[in-house]
Amino acid sequence: MPASLLTKEFGHLIRRIGVRGWAGYGLAAVLFTYVVPARYGLDFLDVYFMLAYACLPSLFVSPMVADSVLEWRSTAESDAAGPGNLYIAQVLAAAVFAWLWGVVVLSGGIAVVNLTGRAMGTLLPPAPILINAIALGLALTLASAAVVGLLALNSKTAREAKGFARRGFLLLLLGVVMWARMGPAGAKQSVEERLSSGRISMFVLPVSAVFLVLGLAAMRSGARRKEEESEGPLFKL
């Protein structure tokens, strides 16, 4: 896929967000960049907050991908780029935008903790925790974007695809909450021990790699689907 195609699709995405979309992203940024860090203070630098913020972009990427994939494009533009390449650019552009937004929000939250706190010097999460959170956010955002792209290809409208994505995320969130409250104490303790700065890379990086592989596979599957659709039926009457 040409890099120019990704850049062009990124421009399409920025223009398509619109005033209401930017207002929504702005309000969310204020909430997660200022309100939450100011409320929790130094606790914001805890590993659980870092990992929770790593998941934020995956929640915001679904509407962008659904709108991009189901947006009508001229035949000339689609033919010049190739339907498969155009689809990959649509998914990647949304994933990159959401992930960068998440990095900005996380960086702003850490800055707010330092500006509003009374401790001397700059306070940062341990480097392994911060690096793993950013890596997990990238992999999870790509996987979410690719899955929503597949949902969009099997939906009639962007609204329908967004509905499927929201229900899937809610079920996943419910599963996490149920496990946190009702899961075996030994298993939860084992996970907590692996989230320390000295061991987190051996736990989060493999998980990130799995999400990355799944995302790339789902994205490639969607690209093949678009190419097959452009070729039309095998037999034409």
N, C-alpha and C positions, 0 to 999 in steps of 0.2 A: 504494500500500500504506500503510495507516494506521501511524503511528509506534507506536501502542499495541500493535499486533499484533507488531511487532518486539520491543518490550519484554517482552511476554508470552512470546514464543518464547525470548528470552534467559533468562527465568526457568526455562522448561522445561529448557533446556540445562544450566543450573547444577545443577538438582536431579537430572538424569539421569546426570551424571558419576559420582556415587557415591564411596564411600570409596576403592575401588581406583583409580578414575580420578584422584582428587585426589592419591593417593599417587604415582602414576606421573608426574603433572605436577610434583609437588614434587621427586622425584628428578631429573627432567630439568632442572628449574630450578637445583638445586644443582650439577649437572654443568656446565651451560652458563653459569651466573652466577658460580660461584666457581672450580671446578676448572680449567676451560680458561683463564680470564683469569689466574689465579694462576700457572698453568704457563707461559704465554707472555709475561706481563708487558707491556712496552710494545709488543711485536709484535702484541698483540691489537688495537691501534688501527689496524692496517694496513687498507687498503681491501679486501683479500681476506677478512679476517675479518668486516668489516662486511657485505659482500655475502653471505657464507656464512650469517651470522646472519639476514639478511633472508629467506633461504630456509627457515629452521626452521619458521615457522608453517604453511607449506604442507604439511609432513610430518605435523604434528599435527592438521590440520583434517579429514583424510579420515575417520577413524573417527567424529568428531562428526557430520559431514554424513550419512554412511551410516546411522547410528542414527536421526538426526532424520527423514530422508526416509522411511525404512521403518517408522517408529514408527506404531502404530495410533492414530488419533484418532477421537473420537466424531463421528458424522455431523453433529450439531448444531454442533459447533465448526468443522468443515470447511466446512459450508454457510454459516455466519455470516461467516467470513472470506473464503470463496472459495478453492477448491483451488489456484489459481494464486498468489494472494497468500500463502497459507499456506506454499507451497513456497518462494517467494522469501524469506519471513521465516526459514524454517529454514536456508536456505543463508547468508543474510546474518548471522544470529545466530552461526553457527559460525565464519564468516570473521572477524567482528569480535572474537569471543572469542580466537581463535588469534592474530590480529594484535596485540591488546593484550598477550597473554601474551608474544609475541615482543619487543615494545617494552620490557616490564618486564625481561625477561631481558637484553636488550642494554644497557639503562640500568644494571642491576645489575652487569653485567660491566665496564662502563666505571668504575663506582664502585669495584669491587674493585681494578682496576689502579691507581687513584689512592690507595686506602688502603694497598695493599701495596707500592707503589713508593717510591722514595727521592727522586724529583724534587721540586723546590720548585714550589709552585703547582698549579693544576688542569690536568690534561692531557686534551684532548678530540681526537677525530678532526677533521680540517678540516670546517667546516660544510657545504660542498657534498657531500662524501662521506657524511656522516651523514644529510643530508636525502634524498639520492638512495637510500640504503639503506633508509630508512623507507618512501619512496614505492614502491620496487620490492617491498618486503615486502608492502605493502597490495595492490598489483595482482596479485602472484603468488599471494597467499593467496586472493583472490577468485576468480581463474581456477581454482585447484586445487579450491576448494570447489564451484564450478559444474560442473566436469568430473566430480568424484566424485558430485555430485547426479545427473547424467545416467546415470552408471554404476549408481547405486542404483536408478533407475527401470527399468533393464533387467536387474536382478538379482532373484533370488527372496529372498535373505536379505542382511542387512547384512554378514555374514561373507564372502559371495561378492563383494560390492561392494568391501570392504576388500582382498580378495585381488587383484582387478583393479587397484586403485589402487596397492598395494605393488609389483606387477610393473611397472606403468608408471613409477613413480618410480625403481625400480632400473634399468630400461633407460635412462631419462634420465640418471641418475647415471653409468652405465657410459659413455654417449656423451660426457659432459663429461670424464670421466677419460681416455678414449681420445684425445679431442681435445687435452687438455692434454699428453699424453705423445707423441702421434704426429702432431699437427697441424703444418701448415707453420710454420716458424719465423717467417717474415715476417708471417703472419696473427696469430700469438700476440703478436708484438712490437707490432703495430698496436693490438691490444686493450689491451695493457698501457699503451701511451701514452695511450689514451683514458680510462683509469681514474684519471688524475691529477686533483687537485682542480680544476684549471682547465678540464678538458675533459670531466669525467665527466657533466655534465648533458646535453651534446649526444649522449651515448651511452646512458646508463641511462634518462633520461626518455622517449625514444621507445620503448625496449623496454618500459618500464612501461606506456605508453599502449597498446601492442599487447596486452599481457596484460589490461589493464583492459577493452578493447573485446571481446576474446575471452571474458572472464569474464561480462560483461553479456549478450553474445549467447547463451552457453551457458545462463545462468540463465533468460533469457527463453524459450529453447527448452524447457527443462524445465517452466517454468510453463505453456506452451501444451500440453505433453504431459499434465500433470495436469488441465487444464481439459477436454481432449478425452476423457480417461478417465472423468471424472465425468459427461460427457454420455451415455456409453454408446454402443452401436453405432448406426450410421446407420439401419439397418432392424431392427426387432424382430419376431420371429415370434410 
